[in-house]
Amino acid sequence: MSQYDLVMQQIVNGLVLGSVYVLIAVGFTLCLGVLKLINVAQGHFYMLGAFLTYQALEWNTNINYPMAIIISVLIVSFAGLFVHYVGIWPVQSRGQIAPILTTVALAFMIENIAIICWPGSGRNIETALSDNVRNPFGQVHVTDQRMMTFVAAICLMALLYLFLQRTRVGKALRATTQNQMSASLMGINPEYMRALAMVLSAFLAAAGGGLIGPLFTIVPNMGLSALFKAMIVVLIGGMGNVPGALVGGLILGLMETLIGGLWSAAWVNVAVFGVIILILIVRPKGLLGSKGI
């Protein structure tokens, strides 16, 4: 493979990886914008989505891969609602620290439940899409699974954008992020919006986990790494900014694959943290600012 083909291969891989980072980060930024909460359990929703997709395929051979993802995101979305009303809502009036500590405890609980349910080594989700390889650019290899992952992630982002911009509920959610008091005076129930934000956050994270599952080995401790990536994406793109999360996710994915593939994985963190420091110095609110969802 020539140097050109290698670069193109890493760009394709980076776009796929970055699109999944976008899903996790957008859910994370929804919690920041609506609940004013650093949701430490966001990465663990992603991990749970991957494992439940795997388990749905194992339960019944009649369940195909898209159906498994749908089952997974529905279960994890309900789990997000459960986390909100059982873990966050009872302590949200006790300052900002208590809800964060609650999500930390819930994250450890989810991880240990996963260790109990899926002990031993990691799991791999096998789909027929992984067997079909295309060569769109010379010697660049792209499986149908990677193409589907990228397209599905972008479609989910487009649907979320339309939901936030064109529907009454979406506009109410955006209004709540800007000023909860004014939103409540306009007849919007802020508590309903906070619960909706948590459900959407869990939904997006689970979708990301289900989409990435066939590409990498899934393990119970993958949630912490996913949370870390989401925080980096938010810092790059802008706090509480959905378009910023899209830009930040793709940048991070491209940096990881290009630097890791062309040089070494050791340089990835050096470059990523260097970029973060530079952005925080030049644009403290991120590349696209912090203007809400």
C-alpha positions as CSV (number, residue, x, y, z in Angstrom):
1,M,0.0,0.0,0.0
2,S,1.4,3.4,-1.0
3,Q,1.7,6.3,1.4
4,Y,-1.3,8.0,-0.3
5,D,-3.4,4.9,0.1
6,L,-2.4,4.6,3.8
7,V,-3.4,8.2,4.4
8,M,-6.7,7.7,2.7
9,Q,-7.3,4.5,4.7
10,Q,-6.7,6.3,8.0
11,I,-9.0,9.2,6.9
12,V,-11.8,6.8,6.2
13,N,-11.2,5.0,9.5
14,G,-11.1,8.3,11.3
15,L,-14.4,9.5,9.8
16,V,-16.1,6.3,10.9
17,L,-14.6,6.5,14.4
18,G,-15.3,10.2,14.7
19,S,-19.0,9.8,13.8
20,V,-19.4,7.5,16.8
21,Y,-17.6,9.9,19.0
22,V,-20.1,12.5,17.9
23,L,-23.1,10.4,19.1
24,I,-21.5,10.0,22.5
25,A,-20.5,13.6,22.8
26,V,-23.9,15.0,21.7
27,G,-25.6,13.0,24.4
28,F,-23.0,14.3,26.9
29,T,-23.5,17.9,25.7
30,L,-27.3,17.6,26.0
31,C,-26.9,16.7,29.7
32,L,-24.6,19.7,30.1
33,G,-27.0,22.0,28.4
34,V,-30.3,21.0,29.9
35,L,-29.4,19.4,33.3
36,K,-26.2,21.4,33.8
37,L,-24.7,18.0,34.7
38,I,-21.5,16.3,33.9
39,N,-22.9,12.8,33.2
40,V,-20.2,10.4,34.2
41,A,-22.4,7.5,33.2
42,Q,-22.6,8.6,29.6
43,G,-19.7,6.3,28.5
44,H,-21.3,3.4,30.3
45,F,-24.5,3.8,28.4
46,Y,-22.4,3.4,25.3
47,M,-20.8,0.3,26.7
48,L,-24.2,-1.1,27.7
49,G,-25.6,-0.4,24.2
50,A,-22.8,-2.5,22.7
51,F,-23.2,-5.4,25.0
52,L,-27.0,-5.4,24.7
53,T,-26.7,-5.4,20.9
54,Y,-24.4,-8.4,21.2
55,Q,-26.8,-10.1,23.6
56,A,-29.9,-9.5,21.5
57,L,-28.1,-11.3,18.6
58,E,-27.2,-14.2,20.9
59,W,-30.7,-14.5,22.3
60,N,-32.4,-15.2,19.0
61,T,-31.0,-16.0,15.6
62,N,-34.1,-14.4,14.0
63,I,-33.1,-11.0,15.3
64,N,-30.9,-9.2,12.8
65,Y,-28.3,-6.6,13.5
66,P,-30.5,-3.5,13.0
67,M,-33.2,-5.0,15.2
68,A,-30.6,-5.8,17.8
69,I,-29.6,-2.1,17.9
70,I,-33.2,-1.0,18.2
71,I,-33.7,-3.3,21.1
72,S,-30.5,-2.1,22.7
73,V,-31.3,1.6,22.4
74,L,-34.8,1.2,23.8
75,I,-33.5,-0.7,26.8
76,V,-30.7,1.8,27.5
77,S,-33.1,4.8,26.9
78,F,-35.4,3.4,29.6
79,A,-32.3,2.9,31.8
80,G,-31.5,6.6,31.2
81,L,-35.0,7.5,32.4
82,F,-34.5,5.3,35.4
83,V,-31.1,6.8,36.3
84,H,-32.6,10.3,36.1
85,Y,-35.6,9.7,38.4
86,V,-33.9,7.3,40.8
87,G,-30.4,8.8,40.9
88,I,-30.4,12.4,39.8
89,W,-33.8,13.9,40.4
90,P,-33.8,13.2,44.2
91,V,-30.5,15.0,44.7
92,Q,-30.6,17.8,42.1
93,S,-31.7,20.4,44.7
94,R,-28.6,19.7,46.8
95,G,-26.1,21.6,44.6
96,Q,-24.1,20.6,41.5
97,I,-21.7,18.1,43.2
98,A,-24.3,15.6,44.4
99,P,-25.8,14.7,41.0
100,I,-22.3,14.3,39.5
101,L,-21.3,12.0,42.4
102,T,-24.5,10.0,41.8
103,T,-23.6,9.5,38.1
104,V,-20.1,8.3,39.2
105,A,-21.7,5.7,41.5
106,L,-24.1,4.6,38.8
107,A,-21.3,4.3,36.3
108,F,-19.4,1.9,38.6
109,M,-22.6,0.0,39.2
110,I,-23.3,-0.4,35.4
111,E,-19.7,-1.5,34.8
112,N,-19.7,-4.1,37.5
113,I,-23.1,-5.4,36.4
114,A,-21.6,-5.8,32.9
115,I,-18.7,-7.7,34.4
116,I,-21.1,-10.1,36.2
117,C,-23.3,-10.6,33.1
118,W,-20.5,-10.9,30.6
119,P,-17.5,-12.4,32.5
120,G,-14.2,-13.3,30.9
121,S,-12.7,-11.8,27.9
122,G,-14.3,-9.3,25.6
123,R,-17.1,-10.0,23.1
124,N,-17.3,-9.5,19.3
125,I,-20.4,-8.7,17.4
126,E,-20.4,-10.6,14.1
127,T,-22.5,-9.3,11.2
128,A,-22.6,-10.2,7.5
129,L,-21.8,-6.6,6.7
130,S,-18.2,-7.0,7.9
131,D,-17.6,-9.6,5.2
132,N,-18.3,-7.3,2.3
133,V,-15.2,-5.2,1.4
134,R,-15.2,-2.3,-1.1
135,N,-12.3,-0.4,-2.6
136,P,-13.6,3.1,-3.3
137,F,-10.2,4.8,-3.4
138,G,-7.5,2.6,-4.9
139,Q,-6.2,0.2,-2.3
140,V,-8.4,1.7,0.5
141,H,-10.5,-1.1,2.1
142,V,-14.0,-0.2,3.4
143,T,-16.4,-2.8,4.7
144,D,-20.1,-2.4,4.4
145,Q,-20.2,-2.4,8.3
146,R,-18.0,0.8,8.4
147,M,-20.0,2.5,5.7
148,M,-23.2,1.7,7.6
149,T,-21.8,2.9,10.9
150,F,-20.8,6.2,9.4
151,V,-24.1,6.7,7.5
152,A,-26.3,5.7,10.4
153,A,-24.4,8.0,12.8
154,I,-24.8,11.0,10.4
155,C,-28.5,10.2,9.8
156,L,-29.1,10.1,13.6
157,M,-27.4,13.5,13.9
158,A,-29.5,14.9,11.1
159,L,-32.7,13.6,12.7
160,L,-31.6,15.1,16.1
161,Y,-31.0,18.4,14.4
162,L,-34.4,18.4,12.8
163,F,-36.0,17.4,16.0
164,L,-34.3,20.3,17.9
165,Q,-34.9,22.9,15.2
166,R,-38.3,22.0,13.8
167,T,-40.5,20.3,16.5
168,R,-42.2,22.0,19.4
169,V,-40.7,19.6,21.9
170,G,-37.2,20.2,20.4
171,K,-37.7,24.0,20.6
172,A,-38.9,23.7,24.2
173,L,-35.7,21.7,25.0
174,R,-33.6,24.4,23.5
175,A,-35.4,27.1,25.3
176,T,-34.8,25.2,28.6
177,T,-31.1,25.2,28.0
178,Q,-31.1,29.0,27.5
179,N,-33.3,30.0,30.5
180,Q,-35.2,27.5,32.6
181,M,-37.2,30.2,34.4
182,S,-38.3,31.9,31.3
183,A,-39.2,28.5,29.7
184,S,-41.3,27.5,32.7
185,L,-43.2,30.9,32.4
186,M,-44.0,30.0,28.8
187,G,-45.6,26.8,29.9
188,I,-42.7,24.4,29.5
189,N,-42.1,21.8,32.2
190,P,-38.3,22.0,32.9
191,E,-38.4,18.7,34.7
192,Y,-39.9,16.9,31.7
193,M,-37.2,18.5,29.5
194,R,-34.5,17.3,31.9
195,A,-35.8,13.8,31.8
196,L,-36.1,14.0,28.0
197,A,-32.5,15.1,27.8
198,M,-31.3,12.2,29.8
199,V,-33.3,9.7,27.6
200,L,-31.9,11.2,24.4
201,S,-28.4,11.1,25.9
202,A,-28.7,7.4,26.7
203,F,-30.3,6.7,23.4
204,L,-27.4,8.3,21.4
205,A,-24.8,6.7,23.5
206,A,-26.4,3.2,23.1
207,A,-26.7,3.7,19.4
208,G,-23.0,4.6,19.2
209,G,-22.2,1.4,21.2
210,G,-24.3,-0.8,18.9
211,L,-22.7,0.7,15.8
212,I,-19.1,0.4,17.0
213,G,-19.5,-3.1,18.4
214,P,-18.8,-5.0,15.2
215,L,-15.6,-2.9,14.6
216,F,-13.9,-3.5,17.9
217,T,-13.8,-5.9,20.8
218,I,-16.3,-4.8,23.5
219,V,-15.3,-4.9,27.1
220,P,-17.0,-3.8,30.4
221,N,-14.4,-1.0,31.1
222,M,-14.8,0.6,27.7
223,G,-17.2,3.1,29.2
224,L,-14.6,5.2,30.9
225,S,-12.6,5.7,27.8
226,A,-15.7,6.7,25.9
227,L,-16.5,9.3,28.5
228,F,-13.0,10.7,28.2
229,K,-13.4,10.9,24.4
230,A,-16.8,12.7,24.8
231,M,-15.2,15.3,27.2
232,I,-12.4,15.9,24.7
233,V,-14.9,16.4,21.9
234,V,-16.9,18.9,23.9
235,L,-13.8,20.8,24.8
236,I,-12.8,21.0,21.1
237,G,-16.2,21.9,19.7
238,G,-17.7,23.9,22.5
239,M,-19.7,23.3,25.7
240,G,-23.3,22.5,25.1
241,N,-23.0,23.0,21.3
242,V,-24.4,20.2,19.1
243,P,-22.7,21.4,15.8
244,G,-19.5,21.8,17.9
245,A,-19.8,18.2,19.0
246,L,-20.0,17.1,15.3
247,V,-16.9,19.1,14.4
248,G,-15.0,18.0,17.5
249,G,-15.9,14.3,17.1
250,L,-14.7,14.2,13.5
251,I,-11.5,16.0,14.4
252,L,-10.7,13.6,17.2
253,G,-11.4,10.6,15.1
254,L,-9.2,11.8,12.3
255,M,-6.4,12.7,14.7
256,E,-6.4,9.3,16.4
257,T,-6.3,7.3,13.2
258,L,-3.9,9.5,11.2
259,I,-1.4,10.0,14.0
260,G,-1.8,6.5,15.4
261,G,-1.7,4.9,11.9
262,L,1.1,6.9,10.4
263,W,3.3,7.3,13.4
264,S,2.5,5.6,16.7
265,A,-0.3,5.4,19.3
266,A,2.0,7.1,21.9
267,W,1.9,10.3,19.9
268,V,-1.9,10.4,19.8
269,N,-2.4,11.7,23.4
270,V,0.4,14.1,23.0
271,A,-1.2,15.6,19.9
272,V,-4.7,15.6,21.3
273,F,-3.8,17.3,24.5
274,G,-1.7,19.8,22.6
275,V,-4.6,20.7,20.4
276,I,-6.9,21.0,23.5
277,I,-4.4,23.4,25.2
278,L,-4.1,25.4,22.0
279,I,-7.9,25.7,21.6
280,L,-8.4,26.7,25.3
281,I,-5.8,29.4,24.8
282,V,-7.1,30.8,21.5
283,R,-10.8,30.0,21.8
284,P,-11.6,29.1,25.5
285,K,-15.3,28.3,24.6
286,G,-14.3,25.8,21.9
287,L,-14.1,26.1,18.1
288,L,-17.8,26.9,17.6
289,G,-18.3,28.6,21.0
290,S,-20.8,27.8,23.8
291,K,-24.1,29.0,22.5
292,G,-26.4,26.1,23.6
293,I,-28.1,23.3,21.6
